[in-house]
Amino acid sequence: MLRFQPWKTWTVIIVCLLGVLLALPNAVPTSVLDALPSWVPAHKVSLGLDLQGGSHLLYEVDMSAVAKDRMESTLEGVRTELLKAKIGYTALTVEGDHIALTLREPGDVDRVAPVLKQVDPELQLQPPTSSGPMAIAYSPQALETRKRSIIDQSIEIIRRRIDETGTKEPTIIAEGADRVLVQLPGIDDPERVKAIIGKTAKMTFRLVDTTASLEDAKRGKLPPGDEYLPYDPSNELAAARGGVVVKKRITVDGGNLVDAQSTFQDNQPVISIKFDSIGGRRFGDMTKDNVGKPFAIVLDNKVLSDPVIREPIPGGSGVISGSFTVKSATDLALLLRAGALPAPLKIIEERTVGPDLGADSIRAGTIASVIAMILVTLFMIAFYGLFGLYADIALVFNVAILLGALSLLGATLTLPGIAGMALTMGMAVDANVLVNERIREEIRNGRTMLSAIDNGFTKAYATITDANVTHFIAGAFLFFLGAGPVKGFAVTLCLGIATSLFTTMMVTRLFIVWWLRTRPRVLPI
């Protein structure tokens, strides 16, 4: 245990120096780091919500709205395939998460299932009850897969939107089956960010039905395949007319957008949009076939504008105009670039942490850590002399390596994370206490100084390893089963266990080996 090959010595020295180098940016102002060359390590540990303030938002994804939208989009396909198969029906409607229909001929039940497979293989037919129609719905497996996909997609869209606002180090994770947790540390305008996150931003382009009567539409009398939509309140001039009748069929949707930028046209804020090749072709065909007719630009079931097509618009680009301000045009362009949410979001929990409270937490945590370090240092020197001093130096390297590892990983430090670092210091010192006490025991048993030190490390190693492995298992369970601050604590704890083992069994041992080479005659503990 006391033999140290040169490669081991250099490995310990390099790891310690690297840990200090990676940890140093946390003690240097950001302005200084920005002025340094790009090759200089500049990663810093990000402060969590409880340390620098910000917003904590818990959203619930409206899965019922998703099921209804999906069924409405499936309805036309079912109607078309039933007509092709010459299967008579009545009252084909969407009711919640399924499509209801009544067959004219009950004997056609067996013919419906193969027809549904043509529309979507995941559709299932539920036989009618004695008093009601039959139902067409998706299989439970398909619904569960769709639900997971919606949560993943919602997280990705929220992340894109937040990144566009310039918010650094957000935490966006799934909670439960239908919830998304968003933590935004250090934001300046939480209301704007909330508005950007919560807007569905589903944009579609539809033709306007000029033959339909607005008065009849307001009373609910609509031609088949039409829909009455109100104007967006931001368009004050058009909103006075109430709304517009549009075709349900979507010609082009926002999924085909590849870029959206706020710009100016005739000194008015507008949004310049660009479609991909498929969307550009559809948009060009629509404008070519409907010159002289109006079409509606619809955002979240509200009409932004309904311009008249003056001439074909090839090339897949265009401009959205309306009563925009510079800010509203910028925010809408941001939403369109990030993409539409697959489902509406509803805030069910909101908390705001002020920066003053976060500063108090940092101050209290720093004071507690410094006091703990001083007391531990004095205790080790008082009880174990020179070997205690070696343990204290190893403890400093332990903290530096841990902080450097957190900086390199881009981890977010929270109050539980600070608690994990404090626990790490205690565990590191505890390992040195075990080694030193074992050395003392070996001396009392009559061993020589060299044999006592060697046996002290060898026999204490198994105890130290067992204790740290059990701690690591507990930390791993906290990481995989916990969320938010609990995960932060688990990461700090597990990394701290690794660094504690390294500094106790390598750094402290190296110092003692160097001390032994001075040929001492008295054991200083």
Beta strands, then each sheet from edge to edge (+ up, - down):
strand 1: 46-47
strand 2: 54-61
strand 3: 89-95
strand 4: 98-103
strand 5: 123-126
strand 6: 134-138
strand 7: 171-175
strand 8: 179-185
strand 9: 203-207
strand 10: 226-230
strand 11: 243-247
strand 12: 252-253
strand 13: 257-265
strand 14: 268-275
strand 15: 295-299
strand 16: 302-305
strand 17: 317-320
strand 18: 345-353
strand 19: 412-413
sheet 1: 1+ 19+
sheet 2: 7+ 8- 2+ 18-
sheet 3: 3+ 4- 6+ 5-
sheet 4: 12+ 9- 15+ 16-
sheet 5: 10+ 11-
sheet 6: 13+ 14- 17+
end
